[in-house]
Amino acid sequence: MKNSKYIFGFTIIFAVFVLLSAIYTLFIYKTDYLKIFVVYYKPAPLIKSETFGPIQGGRAIANTPSRDGNFTTEQIEWLNGNLIGDDTGDNISELNRYFAENTALYWIWKNTNTPYVGMFQYRRLLSINENHHYPFVEFPSMRFIHLGINHLYGFSKEFLRALELEKKFILPWFATHDVLLSEPIRLNAYEQYKTEHDIEDLNKALEIIKQKYPHMHNFALETLNSQEGFYPANLIITRRDIFNNYAEWLFSIMLPLYNQMKEELQTRDTEQKLAFAYLSERLFTIYFRYHQKYNGLRIKEFPHALASSFFNPPVGKPYIKIITDKWEDSFLAYDNQKLCGFNNPDYHCGKYDIISPTELKVNWDNNKKSNLYLSAPNTFKIK
């Protein structure tokens, strides 16, 4: 009898556990529990789903010249029709030419409240899946997954699935981690900033940290002068409280600094006007590494996936060119008999077989097949 009572009690506890787990799962996966905002400043392949919300940074000034010049009427209509803007509610949209994606970050902080939140850029994402089939491009200071931006038009949903950028893959990471970030670019961030930007901008930001957050100042100097580098592009997925605390800290530095610099910024070229975009990457790194070291923040780093319209094969990497009547592309060759290209609208990766010294046969990932014929050294044509 006693055993029957134990079994009955265990059964009840187990049933309650299963019911609560089911309710929890339903709550997470069937409600607006996670939203990752994808920041655009110009028309590009649209990344939009239940999880991903595209947002236009700088909508308040969309009629003024961007780094790509003026937008056409058609481009503005596309942006307005497909994206939310960062110019409603509490916003700093008009500062986008200086702050870049950070005007969207400000808007997300002030105007949204999902329990988990993230921010990517339209051609920069995290890859939650480290065993995807897309190619890595590796340099001494960093590696990234490279996808030609043209592929996002035809392969965007496949790309998101392959990188496991869906709730069911993302949310379980928060059982063991607090924030998901990009792998860093590993170099001396202070010296790199001195080489490519105005180092006085960074020095001024450090001075504000010294005044407002003196307990963080020495750590900031050590972090920037180490070889651990910095997190690029402000890519993040995290809990709402962590996101909000970071945003409050970031803008307590950036907005006062902008007020110091705004007149001088007007004299700069387009690229160096974006000072606060570059500063934010360093501040982002300081903040999260500080809380990792001193407050036990659990960080998980994932590879950075880049979709771009340019690609030069790294030195020493074997590659071929493939030419058709419509496009030309460079394809890296991999040890597993696979070719991966970057900038054509038709093909990305495929397994190849060497038929002869002048002919390759490729079975592409999209189930198409091609015979490639040598037309010049390292150059093939599809017929």
Stockholm file with secondary structure:
# STOCKHOLM 1.0

chainA/1-383         MKNSKYIFGFTIIFAVFVLLSAIYTLFIYKTDYLKIFVVYYKPAPLIKSETFGPIQGGRAIANTPSRDGNFTTEQIEWLNGNLIGDDTGDNISELNRYFAENTALYWIWKNTNTPYVGMFQYRRLLSINENHHYPFVEFPSMRFIHLGINHLYGFSKEFLRALELEKKFILPWFATHDVLLSEPIRLNAYEQYKTEHDIEDLNKALEIIKQKYPHMHNFALETLNSQEGFYPANLIITRRDIFNNYAEWLFSIMLPLYNQMKEELQTRDTEQKLAFAYLSERLFTIYFRYHQKYNGLRIKEFPHALASSFFNPPVGKPYIKIITDKWEDSFLAYDNQKLCGFNNPDYHCGKYDIISPTELKVNWDNNKKSNLYLSAPNTFKIK
#=GR chainA/1-383 SS CHHHHHHHHHHHHHHHHHHHHHHHHHHHHHTTCEEEEEEESSCCCCCCSSSEEEEETTGGGTTSCBTTBCCCHHHHHHHHHHSEESCSSSCCGGGHHHHTTHHHHHHHHHHCCCSEEEEEETTEEECSCTTCSSCEEEETTEEEEEEETTHHHHHHHHHHHHTTCSHHHHGGGGGTCSEEEECCBCSCHHHHHHHHSCHHHHHHHHHHHHHHCHHHHHHHHHHHTSSSCBCCTTCEEEEHHHHHHHHHHHHHHHHHHHHHHHHHHTTSCHHHHTHHHHHHHHHHHHHHHHHHHHHCCCEEEECEEEEESCCCCCTTCCEEEEECSSCEEEEEEETTTEEECCSCSSCCEEEEEEEETTEEEEEETTSCEEEEEEEETTEEEEC
#=GC SS_cons         CHHHHHHHHHHHHHHHHHHHHHHHHHHHHHTTCEEEEEEESSCCCCCCSSSEEEEETTGGGTTSCBTTBCCCHHHHHHHHHHSEESCSSSCCGGGHHHHTTHHHHHHHHHHCCCSEEEEEETTEEECSCTTCSSCEEEETTEEEEEEETTHHHHHHHHHHHHTTCSHHHHGGGGGTCSEEEECCBCSCHHHHHHHHSCHHHHHHHHHHHHHHCHHHHHHHHHHHTSSSCBCCTTCEEEEHHHHHHHHHHHHHHHHHHHHHHHHHHTTSCHHHHTHHHHHHHHHHHHHHHHHHHHHCCCEEEECEEEEESCCCCCTTCCEEEEECSSCEEEEEEETTTEEECCSCSSCCEEEEEEEETTEEEEEETTSCEEEEEEEETTEEEEC
//
